[in-house]
Amino acid sequence: MTNSKERHRLSLIIATLGPSTDDEKELVTMLIAGIARQWTDGVDIARVVHGDGETVVTNRVNIFREQCKKRKLDTAIYLDTNDVDDKNFQDYLKFAVGISPKYLSIPKAFGLDKIKEAKKLLSDETLVGVRVKNQDDISDLDAFLENSNFVMVELDSKVIVDEKIVEKAKNHNCEPIYLAKMPTLMKGQVQSRDENFEIGHTLEEGFDIVALYDETANGPYAARSVKCIDEIAVESEKLRVNPFSDLMDKIFGIFKKKN
């Protein structure tokens, strides 16, 4: 994330750290938003995955924070899991206490009690959220939104729109985060127009945070992936409906006509 007071993008971007970003040059490129300085705002939040091993994750977090500190960047850590169950959930929470992430994700399948437990254990500075996958039952989603600080949405765009996920989340003061997928970039190709449209159309729903998983963690073009999301987010923000802004435009338009 740029340290400038002026951003060209309001949305925040989450990039998952992994083998691709263990190359510090690639990591720094994402941070300073610098592929020939073609865009202004870099990564805002670094996602790390507990399943990569606590030693590996700790090292990635330390390097990320060190590089951010050097550049006076305002960034945050997002701790996620793909290996936690009832047997090692306490280890996951203990590890979270140790690295103090700003965001802690808990799969919906773990149940509401696990989210409440995490919120009691962790400090108020850590936001606890629910991760909703495609196979999850969302009939009781409102209860999770009410008790979560954020929701990581891994649902199909049609479900997001039809079920008004963004609207429901914000009504509960729960920040919706959208998972963007660009499989062509994983193959070393330029992202497709369909991918651009899918991501852009979904972001127009009102997501203020967008995440990348494998594209930055394991893909051949980690920094390029961030640049793609940056460009799509900028354009999608222009198309969002802002009732207050639209009202003011109409009022000023009336005055202009009278003059």
C-alpha positions as CSV (number, residue, x, y, z in Angstrom):
1,M,0.0,0.0,0.0
2,T,1.4,3.4,-0.9
3,N,2.3,5.7,1.9
4,S,1.0,8.6,0.0
5,K,-2.1,10.4,1.3
6,E,-3.6,10.3,-2.1
7,R,-4.7,6.9,-3.4
8,H,-6.0,6.2,-6.8
9,R,-7.8,3.1,-5.5
10,L,-10.2,3.0,-2.5
11,S,-10.4,-0.8,-2.4
12,L,-7.8,-2.8,-0.4
13,I,-6.0,-5.8,-1.9
14,I,-5.0,-8.9,-0.1
15,A,-2.1,-10.9,-1.5
16,T,-1.3,-14.4,-0.2
17,L,2.3,-15.0,0.6
18,G,3.9,-18.2,-0.5
19,P,6.8,-19.7,-2.5
20,S,6.4,-17.1,-5.2
21,T,6.7,-14.2,-2.8
22,D,9.6,-15.8,-0.9
23,D,11.6,-14.1,-3.6
24,E,12.0,-10.7,-1.9
25,K,12.3,-8.9,-5.2
26,E,8.8,-10.1,-6.1
27,L,7.6,-9.2,-2.7
28,V,9.0,-5.7,-2.8
29,T,7.6,-5.2,-6.3
30,M,4.1,-5.9,-4.9
31,L,4.6,-3.6,-2.0
32,I,5.9,-0.6,-3.7
33,A,3.5,-1.0,-6.6
34,G,6.4,-0.9,-9.0
35,I,6.3,-2.6,-12.3
36,A,7.9,0.4,-14.0
37,R,5.7,2.4,-11.6
38,Q,2.7,1.7,-13.8
39,W,0.3,1.8,-10.8
40,T,0.2,3.7,-7.6
41,D,-1.2,1.4,-4.8
42,G,0.4,-1.9,-4.0
43,V,-0.6,-4.7,-1.6
44,D,-2.5,-3.6,1.5
45,I,-2.8,-6.9,3.4
46,A,-0.7,-10.0,3.4
47,R,-2.5,-13.3,3.9
48,V,-0.5,-16.1,5.4
49,V,-1.8,-19.7,5.7
50,H,-1.2,-21.7,8.9
51,G,-0.9,-24.9,7.0
52,D,2.4,-23.8,5.5
53,G,4.0,-24.4,8.9
54,E,4.4,-22.0,11.8
55,T,8.1,-21.5,11.3
56,V,7.6,-20.7,7.6
57,V,4.7,-18.4,8.3
58,T,6.5,-16.5,11.0
59,N,9.4,-15.9,8.7
60,R,7.2,-14.6,6.0
61,V,5.4,-12.3,8.4
62,N,8.6,-10.9,9.8
63,I,10.1,-10.3,6.3
64,F,6.8,-8.7,5.1
65,R,6.7,-6.4,8.2
66,E,10.4,-5.5,7.9
67,Q,10.0,-4.5,4.2
68,C,6.9,-2.5,5.0
69,K,8.6,-0.7,7.9
70,K,11.5,0.3,5.7
71,R,9.1,2.0,3.3
72,K,6.7,3.4,5.9
73,L,3.8,1.4,4.4
74,D,0.5,1.0,6.2
75,T,-0.1,-2.7,5.8
76,A,-1.7,-5.6,7.8
77,I,-1.5,-9.4,8.3
78,Y,-4.3,-11.8,7.6
79,L,-4.0,-15.2,9.1
80,D,-6.0,-18.0,7.5
81,T,-6.1,-21.8,7.7
82,N,-6.5,-24.8,5.5
83,D,-5.4,-27.4,8.1
84,V,-7.2,-26.6,11.3
85,D,-9.8,-28.9,12.9
86,D,-11.1,-29.4,16.4
87,K,-7.9,-31.1,17.4
88,N,-5.5,-28.2,16.6
89,F,-7.8,-25.2,16.7
90,Q,-6.3,-24.1,20.0
91,D,-2.8,-24.2,18.4
92,Y,-4.2,-22.0,15.6
93,L,-5.5,-19.5,18.1
94,K,-2.2,-19.6,20.1
95,F,-0.2,-18.9,17.0
96,A,-2.5,-16.0,16.2
97,V,-1.8,-14.5,19.6
98,G,1.9,-14.8,18.8
99,I,1.9,-13.0,15.5
100,S,-0.9,-10.6,16.2
101,P,-2.6,-10.4,12.8
102,K,-5.2,-7.7,12.1
103,Y,-7.5,-10.4,10.5
104,L,-8.1,-13.9,11.6
105,S,-10.2,-16.2,9.4
106,I,-12.3,-19.1,10.6
107,P,-14.1,-21.5,8.2
108,K,-17.9,-21.4,8.5
109,A,-17.9,-25.2,8.7
110,F,-16.3,-24.9,12.2
111,G,-19.5,-23.4,13.6
112,L,-20.4,-20.2,15.3
113,D,-19.0,-21.1,18.7
114,K,-15.4,-21.2,17.3
115,I,-15.8,-17.6,16.1
116,K,-17.1,-16.5,19.5
117,E,-14.3,-18.3,21.2
118,A,-11.7,-16.6,19.0
119,K,-13.1,-13.2,19.7
120,K,-13.0,-13.7,23.4
121,L,-9.4,-14.9,23.4
122,L,-7.8,-12.4,20.9
123,S,-7.4,-8.7,21.5
124,D,-9.8,-6.1,20.1
125,E,-7.1,-5.2,17.6
126,T,-7.6,-8.5,15.8
127,L,-10.7,-8.8,13.6
128,V,-12.2,-12.2,13.6
129,G,-14.1,-13.3,10.5
130,V,-15.9,-16.2,8.8
131,R,-14.7,-17.8,5.6
132,V,-17.6,-19.0,3.4
133,K,-16.8,-21.6,0.8
134,N,-19.0,-22.7,-2.2
135,Q,-20.0,-26.0,-0.5
136,D,-21.2,-24.2,2.7
137,D,-24.8,-24.0,3.6
138,I,-25.6,-20.2,3.7
139,S,-29.2,-20.5,5.0
140,D,-28.0,-19.4,8.5
141,L,-25.4,-17.0,7.2
142,D,-27.0,-14.0,9.0
143,A,-26.0,-15.4,12.4
144,F,-22.4,-15.6,11.3
145,L,-22.4,-12.1,9.8
146,E,-23.8,-10.7,13.0
147,N,-21.0,-12.3,15.1
148,S,-18.1,-11.6,12.7
149,N,-16.0,-8.6,11.9
150,F,-15.6,-9.7,8.3
151,V,-16.6,-12.4,5.9
152,M,-14.3,-13.9,3.3
153,V,-16.7,-14.7,0.4
154,E,-15.6,-17.6,-1.8
155,L,-19.0,-18.0,-3.5
156,D,-19.9,-17.8,-7.1
157,S,-20.7,-14.3,-8.3
158,K,-24.3,-15.3,-9.2
159,V,-24.9,-16.4,-5.6
160,I,-23.3,-13.2,-4.3
161,V,-25.7,-11.1,-6.3
162,D,-28.8,-13.2,-5.9
163,E,-28.4,-13.6,-2.2
164,K,-27.4,-10.0,-1.7
165,I,-24.4,-11.1,0.3
166,V,-22.7,-7.7,0.3
167,E,-25.8,-5.9,1.5
168,K,-26.5,-8.4,4.2
169,A,-22.9,-8.2,5.5
170,K,-22.8,-4.5,5.6
171,N,-26.2,-4.4,7.4
172,H,-24.5,-6.4,10.2
173,N,-21.4,-4.1,10.2
174,C,-19.4,-7.1,8.8
175,E,-16.9,-6.2,6.1
176,P,-17.3,-8.4,3.0
177,I,-14.1,-9.6,1.3
178,Y,-14.2,-11.0,-2.2
179,L,-11.9,-13.8,-3.5
180,A,-10.9,-13.1,-7.0
181,K,-9.7,-16.0,-9.2
182,M,-7.6,-15.7,-12.3
183,P,-6.7,-19.3,-13.5
184,T,-5.1,-18.0,-16.7
185,L,-2.4,-16.2,-14.7
186,M,-1.6,-19.4,-13.0
187,K,-0.8,-20.8,-16.4
188,G,1.6,-17.9,-17.1
189,Q,-0.9,-16.4,-19.6
190,V,-2.4,-12.9,-19.7
191,Q,-5.7,-12.8,-17.8
192,S,-8.8,-13.3,-19.9
193,R,-11.5,-10.8,-20.7
194,D,-14.0,-13.1,-19.0
195,E,-12.0,-13.1,-15.8
196,N,-11.8,-9.3,-15.9
197,F,-15.5,-9.0,-16.4
198,E,-16.4,-11.6,-13.7
199,I,-14.2,-9.9,-11.1
200,G,-15.2,-6.3,-12.1
201,H,-18.9,-7.1,-12.2
202,T,-18.7,-8.7,-8.7
203,L,-16.7,-5.8,-7.2
204,E,-19.4,-3.4,-8.4
205,E,-21.6,-5.0,-5.8
206,G,-19.7,-3.0,-3.2
207,F,-16.8,-5.0,-2.0
208,D,-14.1,-2.8,-0.5
209,I,-11.5,-5.6,-0.1
210,V,-10.5,-8.2,-2.7
211,A,-8.2,-11.1,-2.1
212,L,-5.8,-13.3,-4.2
213,Y,-4.8,-16.8,-3.1
214,D,-2.7,-19.0,-5.4
215,E,-2.1,-16.3,-8.0
216,T,0.4,-14.5,-5.6
217,A,1.4,-17.5,-3.4
218,N,2.3,-20.0,-6.1
219,G,1.7,-18.3,-9.5
220,P,4.5,-17.3,-11.9
221,Y,3.5,-13.6,-11.9
222,A,2.7,-12.6,-8.3
223,A,3.2,-8.8,-8.7
224,R,1.5,-8.9,-12.1
225,S,-1.6,-10.5,-10.5
226,V,-1.8,-7.6,-8.0
227,K,-1.5,-5.1,-10.8
228,C,-4.4,-6.8,-12.6
229,I,-6.6,-6.6,-9.6
230,D,-5.6,-3.0,-9.0
231,E,-6.7,-2.0,-12.5
232,I,-10.0,-3.9,-12.2
233,A,-10.8,-2.4,-8.8
234,V,-10.2,1.1,-10.0
235,E,-12.6,0.7,-12.9
236,S,-15.2,-1.1,-10.8
237,E,-15.2,1.7,-8.2
238,K,-16.2,4.2,-11.0
239,L,-19.3,2.2,-11.7
240,R,-20.6,1.8,-8.1
241,V,-23.8,3.6,-7.3
242,N,-23.4,6.3,-4.7
243,P,-26.9,7.7,-3.8
244,F,-25.6,10.8,-2.1
245,S,-23.2,11.7,-4.8
246,D,-25.9,11.1,-7.5
247,L,-28.3,13.3,-5.5
248,M,-25.7,16.1,-5.3
249,D,-25.0,15.8,-9.0
250,K,-28.7,16.2,-9.8
251,I,-29.0,19.3,-7.5
252,F,-26.0,21.0,-9.0
253,G,-27.3,20.1,-12.4
254,I,-30.5,21.9,-11.7
255,F,-28.6,25.0,-10.6
256,K,-26.5,24.9,-13.8
257,K,-29.6,24.8,-16.0
258,K,-31.1,27.8,-14.2
259,N,-28.0,29.8,-14.7
